[in-house]
Amino acid sequence: MLWLVGALFLCLVLAGVVVGLVAVPARREGRQVLTERGEQMFTSVTERGRDKRAKTDDPTPEEHSGNDAPPARSAS
């Protein structure tokens, strides 16, 4: 099991190195990281998320107090 976790961590580190070597210099040069189609997909997904959040009456996680449990009864 330890070898599996180690291999997964190694893959994560290698992925981070690839992003660092490819995306960061491209972004510094002013090139876009996503294609036009990727930008459109990202925009549509974020808009749909905002629309669905606006339609629900549930509080957002920031507004949620986490105090939904009923008060404890005293033992009498």
Residue pairs with C-beta under 8 A, 6 or more apart in sequence:
23 33
26 33
27 33
32 39
34 42
53 60
